Amino acid sequence: MKKELQAARLARDIMSGEPVCVDLGMSVREVWHLLEENEISGAPVVDGGGRLVGVVSRSDLIKKFSDGDMHLDGSTLIELFGNEEEDDGAMPERFVPVDDFMTPDPVTASPTTPLHDVAARMVAARVHRVIIVDKEQIPVGIVTSLDMVKTLADV
């Protein structure tokens, strides 16, 4: 019975709707603070028309810095990860657009994709989130690995 219930479920049944999106051209600092403010670890990146062009996560940002792909000095890192309320404007932001560190072509699914297909895509791509898009490639939701675990726990 449990397998039958899970097999019948679709992405729309467990997705978080109305996802917080990052606009192309936002700075690394703006992205970090958007994720912090919304208490999320990643978000879809959209173009001016709201269409999905990528995905970005906190781990993407940290990986870029630790790999040396972004040549930022220590003061920029302190500013980026520091408390915004303590920002006195003394350190100018080095503009690094999201375009430079997002993952293009993220894993997607439609709202009617069966959950087992969503899970298979996550595993195959080794990702923790699948962006749910409509026919115009506009993000309408997100299914995370935590959503999948919660669903299994509820069945």
C-alpha positions in Angstrom: 0.0 0.0 0.0 2.8 2.5 0.9 4.5 1.9 -2.5 1.2 2.5 -4.3 0.6 5.8 -2.5 4.2 7.0 -3.3 4.0 5.9 -6.9 0.9 7.9 -7.5 2.4 11.1 -6.1 3.5 13.9 -8.3 6.0 16.7 -8.0 3.2 19.2 -7.4 2.1 17.2 -4.4 5.2 18.0 -2.4 6.9 21.0 -4.1 7.4 24.3 -2.4 5.5 26.7 -4.6 6.3 30.2 -5.5 10.1 29.8 -5.2 12.4 32.6 -4.3 14.3 33.3 -7.5 17.7 35.0 -8.2 17.8 37.5 -11.1 20.6 37.2 -13.6 23.1 39.9 -12.9 22.7 39.9 -9.1 25.9 40.2 -7.2 27.4 37.4 -5.2 26.7 39.4 -2.0 23.1 40.0 -3.0 22.6 36.3 -3.7 24.1 35.3 -0.4 21.9 37.7 1.5 18.8 36.7 -0.4 19.5 33.0 0.6 20.1 34.1 4.2 17.0 36.3 4.4 14.8 33.5 3.1 16.5 30.8 5.1 17.1 28.7 2.0 20.2 27.0 0.7 19.7 27.5 -3.0 17.4 29.1 -5.6 16.6 29.1 -9.3 18.3 31.9 -11.4 15.9 33.6 -13.9 16.4 35.9 -16.9 14.4 39.2 -17.4 11.4 37.2 -18.6 11.3 35.0 -15.5 12.6 31.9 -17.4 15.0 29.5 -15.7 18.6 29.8 -16.8 20.4 28.3 -13.8 20.5 27.4 -10.2 22.7 28.7 -7.4 23.4 27.4 -3.9 25.4 28.3 -0.9 27.6 25.3 -1.5 28.2 26.6 -5.1 29.4 29.9 -3.6 31.7 28.3 -1.0 33.1 25.8 -3.6 33.9 28.6 -6.0 35.8 30.5 -3.2 37.6 27.4 -1.9 38.6 26.2 -5.4 40.1 29.6 -6.1 37.8 30.1 -9.1 37.0 33.5 -7.7 39.9 35.7 -6.9 38.6 37.5 -3.9 40.7 38.9 -1.2 40.0 38.3 2.5 38.3 41.6 3.1 35.8 40.8 0.3 35.0 37.4 1.9 34.6 39.1 5.3 32.2 41.5 3.7 30.3 38.8 1.9 29.8 36.5 4.8 29.7 39.2 7.5 26.7 40.6 9.2 24.9 43.1 6.9 23.8 45.1 10.0 27.4 45.7 10.9 28.2 46.9 7.4 29.5 50.5 7.6 30.2 50.7 3.9 34.0 50.8 4.5 34.7 47.9 2.2 33.4 48.3 -1.4 31.8 45.3 -2.9 33.7 43.6 -5.8 31.0 43.0 -8.3 30.8 39.3 -9.1 27.5 38.5 -11.0 25.6 35.3 -10.3 26.2 34.4 -14.0 29.8 33.7 -13.0 29.0 31.0 -10.4 25.6 29.6 -11.1 25.1 26.1 -12.5 23.5 26.4 -15.9 21.0 23.9 -17.2 19.7 22.8 -13.8 17.7 19.6 -13.2 14.1 20.3 -13.9 10.7 18.6 -13.9 7.1 19.5 -14.5 4.5 19.7 -11.8 3.0 16.4 -13.1 6.3 14.5 -13.0 6.0 11.4 -10.8 8.0 11.6 -7.6 10.0 8.5 -8.5 11.2 10.2 -11.7 12.1 13.3 -9.7 14.1 11.2 -7.2 15.9 9.4 -10.1 16.9 12.7 -11.6 18.3 13.9 -8.3 20.3 10.7 -7.9 21.6 10.7 -11.5 22.7 14.4 -11.3 23.8 14.2 -7.7 21.8 17.3 -6.7 19.7 18.2 -3.8 17.0 20.2 -5.6 14.9 19.9 -8.7 13.4 23.0 -10.1 9.7 22.6 -11.1 8.9 24.6 -14.2 5.9 25.3 -16.4 5.8 24.9 -20.2 7.5 28.3 -20.6 10.4 27.3 -18.3 9.2 29.6 -15.5 9.9 28.2 -12.0 6.7 27.3 -10.2 8.2 25.2 -7.4 11.2 23.3 -6.0 11.5 19.8 -4.7 14.4 19.3 -2.4 16.0 16.1 -1.1 14.5 17.0 2.3 11.1 17.2 0.8 11.6 13.7 -0.6 12.7 12.4 2.8 9.7 14.0 4.5 7.4 12.4 2.0 8.9 9.0 2.7 8.6 9.5 6.4 4.9 10.4 6.0 3.9 7.4 3.9 
